[in-house]
């Protein structure tokens, strides 16, 4: 029987390892350089473990070079977003790099009206069966939500035939609306007809005034109906910007 040469076995193993590395890495001299896909995989793993909301997942879309960085595009909650990663895979930047010397576009500041509500001047009035929708987003673990919720509920009950009330407490319903008007996920959030919205409660102005403001804002979308309800807050309706 021919004796097996141990050096030949070692040589074969080394060749196999090197071939594997060549398929998964680009080798420059003695330094193994991560490929763009390696960088993207590493960044996506970090993103999903540390930066997304629990029980949600971002998925990889593409990777490309961007001024000495890698631009990793990913899909998250029905949006394509980007992060930028150094070519050694050590650092990731979630916001887009800013070019020095280039003026930044100034964000539009929404117009504010009564009760610290903001006005969405770009969106159509959202409705259901021809009725404006009033959304509430909150949680039972949120003290400010639990202060606001019964006030809004009592107000909306006066408009049963004029509006549709979407009561979202500890649910994932109407998520698109929630993320549009509270992109950072803050609660409580009230959205009235996709025209008026506010993150936060009205505790600073008190229950009575808060109820009147909510009533006035809803009346402005229901053509002041019911007449008996809206007549009581006519002076506040006239203050709406």
N, C-alpha and C positions, 0 to 999 in steps of 0.2 A: 504494500500500500504506500502511495506517495505521501510523504510527510507534508503537512500544511505549513506554509510559510506565514508566521504571524505578522510580518511586516507587510505582506501583500494584503492581508485582511485589513490592517490599519489604513493602508493606502486607499483601499476601496471605500472604506467608511468615510474618510476625509473627502474623497471625490464626491460622494453622495451628499455630504453636508454642504459642500461648496456649491453644488448645483442647486440645492434647495435655497441657499442664500441668494444666488443669482436670480432665481425666479421671484423672490419676495423683496429683494433689496437691490439697490444700485451700489456697486462697490467702487470706491475711488481710492486707489492705493491700498492702504491697510485700514481705511476708515469706512464703516458701514453707514451709508446715508439713507435715511428713511424716505420712501417714495411719497408722493402727494397723497396716495390712497392710505398709506400707513398713518400719515399725519391726520387725515380726515377721520379715520377710524378711532384714533386716540382722542381727538377732540370730541367726537360724538359720544364716546364712552364717558368722558369727563362731564359733558353737558347733561347727559341723562342721569348721571349719578348725583350731580350737585346743583344744577341750575333750573331744571324744569319743575313744575308743580307735581307733588306726589301723585302717583298712579296715572301719570301721563308720560308720553314718549315722543321724542323728536326723531325724525327719520332723515337719513342722508339723502341729498339730492345730487350735488356735484361738488367738485373741487377745482380751483383754477389759481393761477399765480396772480398776485396783485402787489406790485411795487415792493418786491422783496419779502412778501408774506404769502400765505395761502388763504384764499377766500373760500371758506367751506359754506356752501348753501345747504340749508336743511328745512324740512317742512315741520311746522308745529302749529297745531290748532287751526288748520286750514289756511295757514299763511306760509309763504316762503321767506325765510329770514337768513341772515348771514352772520358768520363770526370769522375773525381773522386770526391766523395762527402763525407763529414764527416757524421758520423752516426746520429748526431743530426739534420742534414739537414741545418746547418748554413753556411757552406762554400763549394764552388765548385772549382775544379782545372781542367782547360782545358787540360794542358799538362800532360804527364805521369809522375808520381812521380819518382825521381831519387834515386837509392840505393847508400847510402854513401859507399865509398870504391870500387865501381865498375867503371871501366874505361868506358868512353863514346866512342861510335864509332865516328870516325872523318868523318864529311860529305865530300863528294867528291866535289872538286871545279871545276866547268866547265872550260874548256880551253877557253881563250879569243883570238879573232882574230881582224881583222881590224874594225874600227868604233865602238869599244867596244861591238861588237856582241859576244855572247857566242856560243860555239859549243856543240850541242847535239850529242854525239858520240854513244849513245845507240839506238836511234830510227831509224827506216827505213825512207827513203825519202818519205814524204807523197805526193801523186799525185792524179790527177783527169783526167781520160781519158788519162793516160800515161804522163801527164804533171805535173811538180812540182807545188805545191800550195804555193802561197805567201799570207799570212794573214796580215791584218791590223786591229787593234782594237783601237778605240778611241771614243771621244765624242765631239760634237760641243761646249760644255761648257769648254773644255780643250784647253787652248791656245797652249800648246806644241803639242797637237794632230793636231791642225789646221795649225801649222807651218810645221809639218812633212808630213801630208797627201798629199798635192799637189805635193810634191817632189817625193814621192813614186808612186803616180798615174802616173806622167809623165814618170817615169822610166819604170813602168810595161807596159805602152802602147807600148814601143819599143819591147816587148816580147809577143805580142798578140798570136802568133802561137806556142810559146814555153812553156808558163806557164798558170796557172789558178789563177786569182786574186780574193781573197775573201775580200771584202771591208766591214768591220763591224764598223759602226759608230752609236752609240746609239741603238744597237740591242743585242739580246740574241743568235744570231747565232754562231755556232762553239764554244760553251761554253766550251766543253771538252778541246779543244786546248788552249783556253784562260786561263783556270784554271791550266793547266799543266805548261805553261810557265810564268804565272804571278799569282801564288797561292794567293798572297795578293790583287789581283785585281787592280794593278797599270796600268796606261795607260800613253802615247801610248805604244802599244806593236806591234812589227813587228816580224813575224815568216816566215822565208824563207825556204820552203821545209822541215820543221821540222828538219832542219840541223843547221841553224843559227837563233838566236833569240836575241832580245834586248828590254828591258823595258826602255823607255825614248826616247827623240828626239836627233837629231844630231846637235842641234843649236850651240853647242860649237865649232864644226869644220866648220860650214858654209854650205850654200846650195849647192855650187858647189862641194865641196869634198864629202858631204853626198850623192849626186846623183851618183858620180863616185863609191863610195863604195857599194851602193845598186846595181848598175849595175854589178859590179865585182862579188858580192856574187851570184847574179842570174845567171850570165854567168857560174859560176863554177858548176852549177847544170843543165845547158842546153847544155853541151859540147861545150861551147863557141859559141853558136848560138843565134841570127843572127851574122854572122861573122863580118859585118860592125860595129855593135854596140860593140861587145866584143873586137875587135881589138883596139878600142880607150882606153880601160882600161886594156890592157894586163899587164902592169907593176904592177897594183894594184892587179890583179888576182894572180900574182906570190907571193904576200905577204900574201895570205890567209893561215893561219896555218892549 
